[in-house]
Amino acid sequence: ILPPLIGMGLDLEFVPGKGPVIHNSIDSPSDIAKLRTPPAEEFLNTTIQAVEIVSNDLASRGLPLIGFAGAPFTLASYAIEGGGSKDFAKTKALMYSHPDAWNELMDKLVTVQADYLLMQASAGASALQVFDSWVGVAVSKDAYHKYVIPHNNKLFQLLESAGVPVINFSTGTFPYLQDVASCGGEVIGVDFRMPLADAWKKIRYDRAIQGNIDPSLLLAPWDVLKQHIDAVLDSAAGRPGHIFNLGHGIHKTTPVENVQRLVDYVHQRTKK
């Protein structure tokens, strides 16, 4: 989700054993003023070409490709913290201390991310997913309303022209999930910390829901994994609109055969 930051002028490096590092992270409003908002075709052309190649190949086999990008808050946090964070102190300090600069940063990220996602749809992506990986970990409901919702509203409004379904995924947002859902998206993705049935009640049953098994369970014995798969499917109660998925990213050590066994079992249980 981070390459769009490179085109904006940030020096991103993926450091082995450490993860993403931004060497010129945002420290002041003046840094935000310098950020560019170039079109995706200018600096992400190879990614767009890859989407086109893969989507064409998958289409020949009747399979869809899901495009994806980070939500404005999550990208802002990486840009300000210089990488991952446990407390997002720098991000929130800028947000609270310089609200005008914060809004400028978020507006720029909305512009860049909307263009990036729309280009993916034009290149053949059958659906789009927006990841807000850190917002629920970092901000309260009140802060979400004041500093995040206006920008997410704008992003999802812009994505309406994509002509494909949009998935709105976030983590840690159960206390204000209905507010997250109000921003947009035909599908609301929920993390593994939320009871699926309770999450669906919050967003109401006219919205599709995606999730939400704990990715760590793919490292467990099959009988344990199967028990939790059944629990998620039972929570969905056979209602239309449930997309079975993990409740966050897959661990790099996950055996591929465990993923295949999960997929096969879900297909078997939900076959009509």
N, C-alpha and C positions, 0 to 999 in steps of 0.2 A: 504493500500500500504506500510505500514511501518514495519511490522514484519521482512522482510529480514534484516533490520538493526540490529536486535537482534543477529542474527548469526554472524554478522560482529564484534560484540563486544560492541555494544552500549546499554546502559541501558534505555530501552523505557518503559514508563508507561502512560496509558491513565487515566488522572486525571478527575474525575467527575466535570463538570462545567468549565473545562479549556481545555480539549482535550489532544493531545499527548504531552508528555514532555520527553526529553532525558536528563538524569541527568549527563551524561559524554559527553557532546557535544564536537565537534571538535574545538579546539582553535589554533592549530599550525600544521605545517607539520609533526612533530613527532607523533601527534595523528593519522594522516592518515597512516603513516608507520606501525602502530600497527594493523590496521584493517585487519581482516581475510576475505577470500573469500571461505567459505565452500560450498559444493554442496547443492542444495535445499533439497535433500533427507535426509541430515544430520540434518537440523534444521527446516524444514518446512514439515516434513513427514505427520503430521496430516492434514495439508491443502491439500496436494496432494491427500491423501486418501479421503478427503471430496469431492474434485473435481471428483474423480472416482465414488464415490457413487452417487452424484447428477447427473452427466452426464449420468450414466446408467439409472437412474430413469427417467430423462427427455427424453432420447432416446426412451424409451418404449412408450412415448406419442407423439413422433415426434417433440420434442422441443430441441433446441440447448442450450448449456451453453457457455457463454463468459468468458474466463479467463482474468485476468487483473493484472497489476503491474505498479508501478510508473516509470517514466522516470528518467534517471540519475540526471539531474539538480534538479528536484523536491525533490528527496531523499537527494541529497547533501545539499539542503537548510535546510531541517529539521534537518539533522545531525549537521550542523554548527550552526544554530540559536538555536537549542535546543527545537524546536517546531515551531509553526506558526510565521509569521513575517509580519509587515506592510511595511517595507522598504528593507528588505534583506541586510542590511548594512554589517553584519558580513560575509555573504556569498560572496558578491561582493568584500569586502576588501581582503579576502583570495584569491579569483580568480584573482584579479588584482596584488596583492603583491607577490603571490607565485604560478606563473603559472605552474611550474613543479609539485608542490604538488597537485594543482588542477587537473592536468591531471592524476596524480596517483590515486586520489580519484575517478574521473569519470571512469577511466579504471576498477577499482575494482567494481564499481557499475554496469558497463556494464556486467562484468563477472557474477556477482551474479544475476542480473535481467534476463539476457538471459537464464541462466540455470533454473531459477524459472519459466519463461514463457514456455520454451520448455518442462519442466516437466508437466506443466498444460496441454499442448497439448497432450502429451503422455498419460496423465490420462483421456483424453476424451473431453477436451474443443474443441468446434467446431470453435472457433475464439478466437483471443487474442486482448486485448486493452491495449495500453501503454498510461498512463496518465501523461502529463506534465502540472500540474495544475498551476505552479507558474512562468514558464519561461517567458511568455509574460508580466507578471506584473513586473518582476524584471530586465530584460536586454534589451538593445537596439538591433537593427538589426546587427550592427557591432560586438557587444559582442557575439551575438548569433552565428555569423559566426565563430568567433575566438575560443570561449570557449565551445560551445555546439554542433555544427554541426558535428565535427569529431567523437564525441562519439555517437551521435544519429545514424550517418551513420553506425557505427560498430554494434550497437545494432540491427538495422533493418536488416542488412546483416546476422547476426547470426540467426535471427528469420525466415529467408527464408527457413530454413530446417525444420520448424515446420509442414509444409504441410497443414496449415489452414490459412484463411485470417487474416490479421493483421490490426487493426484500430490504427491510429496515431492521438491521441487527445491532444489538447493544448488549453490554454485560453490566451486571450489578444494578440494573435500573428497575428492579421489581417494585420498590416503593412508589415509583412514579411512572410505571409502564404505560398507563393510559395516556400520559402526556407525551411520551415517546411516540406512541402510535398515532397521536393526533397530528404529528408532523407530516406523515404520509407513508406510502408504501402499501402495495396490495397484500404483502406478507410481512408479518412481524416475527423476526427471529429472536428467540429467547435463550439465555444461557442455562447451564446445568444447575445453577443455584436456585432456580425458580421451579416450584411445582407446576407442571405443564397445565393441569386443569385449572389451577388458580390464575395462572397467567392468561389463559384463554378467556376466563370470566372477565378479567380486567379490560381486555381489548375488545370484547364482545364477539359473538360467534359469526358475525358477518365478515370478519377478517380472517384470512388464512394465517396459520401459525407454523413456525419451523423450529424444530428442536426435539429433544434437548438432553441427550444422554451425556454423562461425564466422559470426556475423551480418555481419561485415565482407565476407564473400565475396559478399553481395548487392550490393556496390558494384563488384565485379569484372566483367570481360567474361564473356559467357555460357560460352565454352569452358572458362574457369577454374572458374567456378561449377559447371558440369555435372560436371567431373572430381571435384570434392569431394563433390557429391551422390552420385555413383556410389560413391565410397569409403565413405561412411557406409552406404549401402544394402548394399554388399558386406560390410561389417563385421557387419551384422545377419544376413547369410547367410540371409535369407528366413524366419527363425524367427518364429513367431507372438508377438505381444506387443511388437513394436517400433513406437513412435509417432515418425515423422519430425518433427523440429522444430529450431529454432535452439538453439544452446548458450548463449544468454543473450538479453537484450533486443535488439529490432531498432533500428537506427540511424534517427534522425529524417530523414536525407537519403536513405534508401533509396527508389529508384523503385518505385512500386506495380507497374509492369509486370514488374519483376524477381521480385517475390514471386509474382505470378500465374504466371509462367513456371516457377518452381520447383515450385509446387503442381501444375501441370498435368503436369510431367515426372515427379514422384514418383508421381502417380496412374497415369500411363502405364506406368512401370516396374514398379509393384507390382500392377497389375490382374491379377485371376485369373479 
